[in-house]
C-alpha cells in the first residue's frame, strides 16, 4: 500500500475554521486527521503541502518512521505550525492503519483500558448567581467535573481585560459556587495564560482551600522556572500542556512536577505517535492526562482513542454541554462520529478512528478569523 495523495482542507465548518487533512492510498483506503493551530490554519496548510511532496509513494503503515522523517526533514525542527501539520498527518495515518488491519485505533495503541471516556464540561456567567445556576445545570445534566468562568467583559469594549480586577471578582464568585454545589463536584477554571506569577498567586491565595480542584494554564508556558516559582506559592493543582508542541517541551513540566494534569493536545503535539510517548512519561510520574479537545469530531475521536488506550487518564474536554454551543460537532459534515453524552464519549466499534467526512459539505471557504486581541486600559496588549 502506498500514499497516493495528501489533501489539506482549511475550511469553515459551522462556527469556525477547521484544518482537516485527508490521506488517500492506492488501495482505496483513506484516513482523516485534524490540526489544532487555530486561526493560523493557512500556515499549517502550507506545511502539509511541503510534506506532501515526499510522502506520496510512501508506505502509510510506517507511521512512526514517517513521523521522524517529517520532524527531522528540515533544519528548523519543530514549532507549532510544523507539529500541527505533522499531527494531522499522523492521525490520518493511524486512521488508515486501523482500517487496513480492521481494528479501532485504540487497538494500535495497546487496547482498551476503559469502555467509555469521562468528560468535563465548561460554563460560566456574568456574576456569582449566574455561575451558580450554570454549575447546577451542568451537574444536573450528568457531569461531575466542570470548568467555571466569570465573563465580566466590558459591554463597550469586549477586548478590555484587567487581570487584577478579574481575579478579585472571580475568587469571590467561585467561592460562592463551591459553597452552593458542595465538595463532591470537581471544579476547575481556565485562565488561558492571562496572568503573571504574582497575579496567579494572588488568585489562589484569595480562595479558601479546596475551592478549585485544578487551575488551568494560569501563566504562559515558555518559562518552566516561572511555573516552579508559582508552584511554590500555592497548593492548587495545575493543568498545563495544551500549548506544548513536542515531548521535549513537556519534559520539565513532567520531570519537575510542575503540572498535575497534562493537557496534551493530540492535534498540536505531534499526533498520536507523540501523545503516547508523553502519556507513558506522565504515567511514570503519576500524572493523569486531561486532554485539550477544542476542535471538531476528528479531534474528539483521536483524543478519545488515546484516552481509551492509556491507564493514566482523568477527563476529556468536550464542547457539548449546557454552558457551550450545542451542535458544535456537525452531524451534517461528519455523519459518523463518536457518541457524545453528558459526562462521557463512547467510541464506535469501527476500524480506524470511527469518523467519516462528507466532502461534499466541505464547501464553505476559509474565512480569516482572529482570536480576541486583549488589551488593558493603558493600551498595552495582553494574552488571550
C-alpha positions as CSV (number, residue, x, y, z in Angstrom):
1,X,0.0,0.0,0.0
2,X,1.3,3.4,-1.0
3,X,0.2,7.0,-0.2
4,X,-1.4,8.4,-3.3
5,X,-2.3,11.9,-2.2
6,X,-2.3,14.2,0.9
7,X,-5.1,16.8,0.8
8,X,-5.4,19.7,3.1
9,X,-8.8,21.2,3.8
10,X,-8.7,24.6,5.6
11,X,-12.5,25.1,5.6
12,X,-15.2,26.8,7.6
13,X,-17.4,24.3,9.4
14,X,-20.3,25.6,11.5
15,X,-18.9,28.4,13.6
16,X,-15.2,28.2,12.9
17,X,-12.4,27.2,10.6
18,X,-11.1,23.6,10.8
19,X,-7.8,22.4,9.3
20,X,-8.6,18.9,8.1
21,X,-6.2,16.6,6.2
22,X,-7.2,13.6,4.1
23,X,-4.6,11.0,3.1
24,X,-5.5,8.7,0.2
25,X,-3.8,5.4,-0.8
26,X,-3.6,3.3,-3.9
27,X,-5.7,0.6,-2.2
28,X,-8.7,3.0,-1.8
29,X,-8.2,3.2,2.0
30,X,-8.1,6.7,3.3
31,X,-7.6,8.5,6.6
32,X,-8.6,11.8,8.2
33,X,-6.7,14.0,10.5
34,X,-7.0,17.4,12.1
35,X,-4.6,20.2,13.1
36,X,-5.1,22.4,16.1
37,X,-3.2,25.6,15.3
38,X,-6.4,27.7,15.4
39,X,-6.5,31.0,13.5
40,X,-3.3,30.2,11.6
41,X,-4.7,27.3,9.5
42,X,-3.2,28.5,6.2
43,X,0.3,28.3,7.7
44,X,-0.4,24.7,8.5
45,X,-1.8,24.1,5.1
46,X,1.5,25.3,3.6
47,X,3.4,22.9,5.8
48,X,1.2,20.0,4.8
49,X,1.9,20.8,1.2
50,X,5.6,20.7,1.8
51,X,5.3,17.2,3.5
52,X,3.1,16.0,0.7
53,X,6.0,16.3,-1.7
54,X,7.9,13.4,-0.2
55,X,5.0,11.4,1.4
56,X,3.4,10.4,-1.9
57,X,4.6,6.9,-2.8
58,X,5.5,6.1,0.8
59,X,4.1,3.2,2.9
60,X,1.5,4.7,5.3
61,X,1.9,1.8,7.7
62,X,5.3,3.1,8.7
63,X,3.8,6.0,10.6
64,X,6.5,6.1,13.3
65,X,9.3,6.3,10.8
66,X,7.3,8.9,8.8
67,X,6.9,11.0,11.9
68,X,10.6,11.0,12.5
69,X,11.3,11.9,8.8
70,X,8.8,14.8,8.9
71,X,10.2,16.2,12.1
72,X,13.8,15.8,11.1
73,X,13.5,16.8,7.4
74,X,14.2,20.5,7.9
75,X,16.9,22.4,9.6
76,X,14.5,24.2,11.8
77,X,12.8,21.2,13.6
78,X,9.6,21.5,15.5
79,X,7.4,24.6,16.3
80,X,3.7,24.7,16.5
81,X,3.0,25.1,12.8
82,X,5.1,22.2,11.7
83,X,4.0,19.9,14.5
84,X,0.4,20.9,13.9
85,X,0.8,19.7,10.3
86,X,2.6,16.5,11.5
87,X,-0.3,15.9,14.0
88,X,-3.0,15.9,11.3
89,X,-0.9,13.6,9.1
90,X,-0.1,11.3,11.9
91,X,-3.7,11.0,13.0
92,X,-4.7,10.3,9.4
93,X,-2.0,7.6,9.1
94,X,-3.4,5.9,12.3
95,X,-6.9,6.0,10.7
96,X,-5.5,4.3,7.6
97,X,-3.6,1.6,9.7
98,X,-6.7,0.8,11.7
99,X,-8.8,0.4,8.5
100,X,-6.1,-1.7,6.9
101,X,-5.9,-4.1,9.8
102,X,-9.6,-4.0,10.6
103,X,-9.3,-2.7,14.1
104,X,-10.1,0.6,16.0
105,X,-7.2,2.9,16.5
106,X,-7.1,2.2,20.3
107,X,-6.0,-1.4,19.4
108,X,-3.0,0.0,17.7
109,X,-2.1,1.9,20.9
110,X,-2.3,-1.1,23.2
111,X,-6.0,-1.9,23.6
112,X,-8.8,-0.7,25.9
113,X,-8.3,0.5,29.5
114,X,-11.9,1.8,29.7
115,X,-15.2,1.3,28.0
116,X,-16.0,5.0,27.7
117,X,-14.1,8.2,28.1
118,X,-15.2,10.5,31.0
119,X,-15.5,14.2,30.0
120,X,-15.7,17.6,31.7
121,X,-18.0,20.5,30.8
122,X,-17.4,24.2,30.6
123,X,-19.7,27.1,31.5
124,X,-19.8,30.5,33.1
125,X,-21.8,33.6,33.9
126,X,-21.6,37.3,34.4
127,X,-21.8,37.1,38.2
128,X,-21.9,34.6,41.1
129,X,-25.6,34.0,40.8
130,X,-25.3,33.1,37.0
131,X,-22.3,31.0,37.7
132,X,-24.1,29.0,40.4
133,X,-27.0,28.5,38.1
134,X,-24.8,27.3,35.3
135,X,-22.8,24.9,37.7
136,X,-26.1,23.4,38.9
137,X,-27.3,22.9,35.3
138,X,-24.1,21.2,34.3
139,X,-24.2,18.8,37.3
140,X,-27.9,18.1,36.7
141,X,-27.2,17.2,33.0
142,X,-24.8,14.5,34.1
143,X,-21.3,15.9,34.6
144,X,-19.3,15.6,37.8
145,X,-16.4,17.6,36.6
146,X,-16.5,21.1,35.0
147,X,-14.7,24.4,34.4
148,X,-16.4,27.6,35.5
149,X,-15.6,31.0,34.2
150,X,-16.6,34.6,35.0
151,X,-17.4,36.7,32.0
152,X,-17.2,40.3,33.2
153,X,-16.2,41.7,29.9
154,X,-16.8,45.4,29.2
155,X,-20.0,45.8,27.1
156,X,-18.5,48.6,25.1
157,X,-15.0,47.1,24.7
158,X,-15.1,43.3,24.7
159,X,-11.3,43.1,24.3
160,X,-10.5,45.0,27.5
161,X,-9.0,42.8,30.2
162,X,-7.6,43.9,33.6
163,X,-6.2,40.9,35.4
164,X,-6.4,42.3,38.9
165,X,-10.0,43.3,38.6
166,X,-11.0,40.0,37.2
167,X,-9.3,37.8,39.7
168,X,-10.8,39.7,42.6
169,X,-14.3,39.2,41.2
170,X,-13.7,35.6,40.2
171,X,-12.2,34.5,43.5
172,X,-15.3,35.8,45.4
173,X,-17.7,34.3,42.8
174,X,-16.2,30.8,42.5
175,X,-16.1,30.6,46.4
176,X,-19.8,31.0,46.3
177,X,-20.1,28.4,43.6
178,X,-18.3,25.9,45.7
179,X,-20.5,26.6,48.7
180,X,-23.6,26.2,46.6
181,X,-22.7,22.8,45.0
182,X,-20.7,21.2,47.8
183,X,-17.4,19.3,47.9
184,X,-18.3,16.4,45.6
185,X,-18.1,18.0,42.1
186,X,-14.6,18.5,40.6
187,X,-14.3,22.3,39.8
188,X,-11.6,24.0,37.8
189,X,-11.1,27.1,35.8
190,X,-9.0,28.1,32.8
191,X,-7.1,31.4,32.9
192,X,-5.8,30.9,29.4
193,X,-2.3,32.1,30.4
194,X,-3.5,35.6,31.0
195,X,-1.8,36.1,34.4
196,X,1.6,36.9,35.8
197,X,3.1,34.8,38.6
198,X,2.2,37.4,41.2
199,X,-1.4,37.6,39.8
200,X,-1.9,33.9,39.7
201,X,-0.5,33.5,43.3
202,X,-2.9,36.3,44.5
203,X,-5.8,34.5,42.8
204,X,-5.0,31.2,44.6
205,X,-4.5,32.9,47.9
206,X,-7.8,34.7,47.7
207,X,-9.8,31.5,47.7
208,X,-10.4,29.1,50.6
209,X,-8.8,25.7,50.5
210,X,-10.5,23.3,48.1
211,X,-12.4,25.9,46.2
212,X,-10.7,24.8,42.9
213,X,-9.6,21.2,42.1
214,X,-7.4,22.5,39.3
215,X,-6.2,25.8,37.8
216,X,-5.6,25.6,34.1
217,X,-2.9,27.5,32.2
218,X,-2.6,30.4,34.7
219,X,0.6,31.8,33.1
220,X,2.4,31.3,29.8
221,X,4.4,28.1,29.4
222,X,7.7,29.5,27.9
223,X,9.4,29.5,31.3
224,X,9.3,26.3,33.4
225,X,11.2,28.3,36.1
226,X,8.3,30.8,36.4
227,X,5.9,27.9,36.9
228,X,8.3,26.4,39.5
229,X,8.1,29.7,41.4
230,X,4.3,29.7,41.2
231,X,4.2,26.1,42.2
232,X,6.0,27.0,45.4
233,X,3.4,29.7,46.2
234,X,0.2,27.6,46.0
235,X,-1.1,24.1,46.6
236,X,-3.8,24.3,43.9
237,X,-3.2,21.6,41.3
238,X,-2.2,22.8,37.9
239,X,-3.5,21.6,34.5
240,X,-0.9,22.6,31.9
241,X,0.2,21.4,28.4
242,X,-2.3,22.4,25.7
243,X,0.4,24.7,24.2
244,X,3.1,22.1,24.0
245,X,4.3,21.1,20.6
246,X,6.7,18.3,21.5
247,X,7.6,15.8,24.2
248,X,10.7,18.0,24.8
249,X,8.5,20.9,25.7
250,X,6.6,18.7,28.1
251,X,9.8,17.4,29.7
252,X,10.4,19.9,32.5
253,X,6.7,20.1,33.5
254,X,6.7,16.3,34.0
255,X,10.2,15.8,35.5
256,X,9.9,18.7,37.9
257,X,6.3,18.1,39.0
258,X,5.1,21.4,37.6
259,X,1.8,20.0,36.3
260,X,-0.7,17.7,38.0
261,X,-2.9,17.2,34.9
262,X,-1.3,17.0,31.4
263,X,-3.4,19.0,29.0
264,X,-1.9,17.2,26.0
265,X,-3.3,18.3,22.6
266,X,-3.2,15.4,20.1
267,X,-3.7,17.8,17.2
268,X,-0.8,20.1,18.2
269,X,1.9,18.0,19.9
270,X,2.6,15.6,17.0
271,X,-0.5,13.4,16.8
272,X,-1.0,10.0,18.5
273,X,2.6,9.0,18.0
274,X,3.9,11.8,20.2
275,X,1.0,11.8,22.6
276,X,1.6,8.1,23.6
277,X,5.2,8.9,24.5
278,X,4.0,11.9,26.7
279,X,1.4,9.6,28.2
280,X,3.9,7.0,29.2
281,X,6.2,9.6,30.7
282,X,3.3,11.0,32.7
283,X,2.4,7.6,34.0
284,X,5.9,7.2,35.4
285,X,5.4,10.4,37.3
286,X,1.8,9.7,38.5
287,X,0.3,12.4,36.3
288,X,-3.0,11.9,34.6
289,X,-3.9,13.2,31.2
290,X,-6.7,15.8,30.9
291,X,-6.5,16.4,27.1
292,X,-7.2,19.6,25.3
293,X,-10.0,19.0,22.9
294,X,-11.3,22.2,21.4
295,X,-11.8,21.2,17.7
296,X,-14.1,19.0,15.7
297,X,-15.1,15.3,15.7
298,X,-11.8,14.1,14.3
299,X,-10.0,15.7,17.2
300,X,-12.7,14.2,19.6
301,X,-12.2,10.7,18.1
302,X,-8.4,10.8,18.0
303,X,-8.2,12.0,21.6
304,X,-10.8,9.5,22.8
305,X,-8.8,6.7,21.3
306,X,-5.7,8.0,23.2
307,X,-7.8,8.2,26.4
308,X,-9.1,4.7,25.9
309,X,-5.6,3.2,25.5
310,X,-3.8,4.8,28.5
311,X,-4.2,3.9,32.2
312,X,-3.4,7.5,33.5
313,X,-6.4,9.5,32.4
314,X,-8.9,11.8,34.2
315,X,-11.3,13.7,31.9
316,X,-11.6,14.8,28.3
317,X,-12.6,18.3,27.5
318,X,-15.8,18.3,25.5
319,X,-17.6,21.2,23.7
320,X,-21.1,19.9,24.1
321,X,-22.6,20.8,27.5
322,X,-25.2,23.3,28.9
323,X,-22.5,26.0,29.0
324,X,-21.3,25.6,25.4
325,X,-22.7,25.8,21.9
326,X,-24.7,22.6,21.5
327,X,-24.4,21.2,18.0
328,X,-20.7,22.1,17.9
329,X,-19.9,18.7,16.3
330,X,-21.7,18.9,12.9
331,X,-23.5,15.7,12.1
332,X,-24.1,17.1,8.6
333,X,-20.4,17.3,7.8
334,X,-19.4,14.4,10.0
335,X,-22.2,11.9,9.6
336,X,-20.2,9.2,11.5
337,X,-18.5,10.2,14.8
338,X,-18.2,9.0,18.4
339,X,-21.3,9.0,20.6
340,X,-21.3,12.1,22.9
341,X,-23.4,12.1,26.0
342,X,-23.3,14.2,29.2
343,X,-20.1,13.2,31.0
344,X,-18.8,10.6,28.5
345,X,-17.7,9.8,25.0
346,X,-18.2,6.3,23.6
347,X,-16.2,5.3,20.6
348,X,-17.8,3.4,17.7
349,X,-16.5,-0.2,17.3
350,X,-15.3,0.5,13.8
351,X,-11.9,0.2,12.1
352,X,-9.8,3.3,12.3
353,X,-10.9,6.5,14.0
354,X,-14.6,5.8,13.5
355,X,-15.2,9.2,11.8
356,X,-16.5,9.8,8.3
357,X,-16.5,13.2,6.5
358,X,-19.0,14.2,3.8
359,X,-16.5,16.0,1.5
360,X,-19.4,17.5,-0.5
361,X,-20.2,19.5,2.6
362,X,-16.7,21.0,2.9
363,X,-17.8,23.8,0.6
364,X,-17.7,26.8,3.0
365,X,-14.5,28.6,2.1
366,X,-11.8,29.5,4.6
367,X,-12.6,32.7,6.4
368,X,-9.9,34.8,8.0
369,X,-10.7,34.9,11.7
370,X,-8.8,36.2,14.7
371,X,-8.9,35.2,18.3
372,X,-9.6,38.2,20.6
373,X,-6.7,40.7,20.8
374,X,-7.0,41.7,24.5
375,X,-5.6,44.9,25.9
376,X,-5.5,46.8,29.2
377,X,-6.9,50.3,29.9
378,X,-3.5,51.8,29.3
379,X,-3.5,50.5,25.7
380,X,-0.9,47.7,26.3
381,X,-1.5,44.2,24.8
382,X,-2.1,41.1,26.9
383,X,-2.7,37.4,26.3
384,X,-6.0,36.0,25.1
